[in-house]
């Protein structure tokens, strides 16, 4: 079936260090979206990537979509305590619904 | 607040009882989605609507689950004869069109005793 795998499952970083989470799909995606979920909260939309090789930036966050449209990454530069949460990628296989990855839970060591 | 709202926020019920949850999407959004999320997992797709039409239902959704969106605005998700395995967070999301950003509500946490 259509699956989206995400690694790592957990990441603990010192405040100020960088963080990266990776997402891989079993088949080509129509687009990929990224969401952030704070502890006790609900997923919040961050960005959508549609084009092959696309790179988008939001302040300290950089999102990439692979050339084959089967993988994606989120990189956070110089993490801050406000970055704490679980980051999910969600793939759209062209069937108009999202398949979420298992998420990467980021904790920050002050 | 013009975001997605869900009611109730928490529901505790005994096994075998029926429960119903409500979702009010962002007013101009014609797509509405239901997901289920368990601890440590990402949201799992359950079903979605385009206006009042239910376009797809996940194989995860047994016959005990039913969803409606009668006038293309709010939606309800009903679970009949609840089981302990139904305990989860039930999330609703809406979007303006297909393949666009989804905006989630705060969820309804269901506990089946």
HADDOCK unambig.tbl for C-alpha pairs under 7 A between the chains (distance, minus, plus):
assign (segid A and resid 41 and name CA) (segid B and resid 106 and name CA) 6.73 0.50 0.50
assign (segid A and resid 42 and name CA) (segid B and resid 104 and name CA) 6.52 0.50 0.50
assign (segid A and resid 42 and name CA) (segid B and resid 105 and name CA) 6.81 0.50 0.50
assign (segid A and resid 42 and name CA) (segid B and resid 106 and name CA) 5.49 0.50 0.50
assign (segid A and resid 43 and name CA) (segid B and resid 104 and name CA) 6.23 0.50 0.50
assign (segid A and resid 44 and name CA) (segid B and resid 103 and name CA) 6.78 0.50 0.50
assign (segid A and resid 44 and name CA) (segid B and resid 104 and name CA) 6.77 0.50 0.50
assign (segid A and resid 45 and name CA) (segid B and resid 101 and name CA) 6.49 0.50 0.50
assign (segid A and resid 45 and name CA) (segid B and resid 102 and name CA) 6.68 0.50 0.50
assign (segid A and resid 45 and name CA) (segid B and resid 103 and name CA) 6.66 0.50 0.50
assign (segid A and resid 96 and name CA) (segid B and resid 98 and name CA) 5.97 0.50 0.50
assign (segid A and resid 96 and name CA) (segid B and resid 99 and name CA) 5.80 0.50 0.50
assign (segid A and resid 100 and name CA) (segid B and resid 42 and name CA) 5.59 0.50 0.50
assign (segid A and resid 100 and name CA) (segid B and resid 43 and name CA) 6.16 0.50 0.50
assign (segid A and resid 100 and name CA) (segid B and resid 44 and name CA) 6.93 0.50 0.50
assign (segid A and resid 101 and name CA) (segid B and resid 42 and name CA) 5.94 0.50 0.50
assign (segid A and resid 102 and name CA) (segid B and resid 41 and name CA) 5.24 0.50 0.50
assign (segid A and resid 102 and name CA) (segid B and resid 42 and name CA) 4.90 0.50 0.50
assign (segid A and resid 103 and name CA) (segid B and resid 42 and name CA) 6.21 0.50 0.50
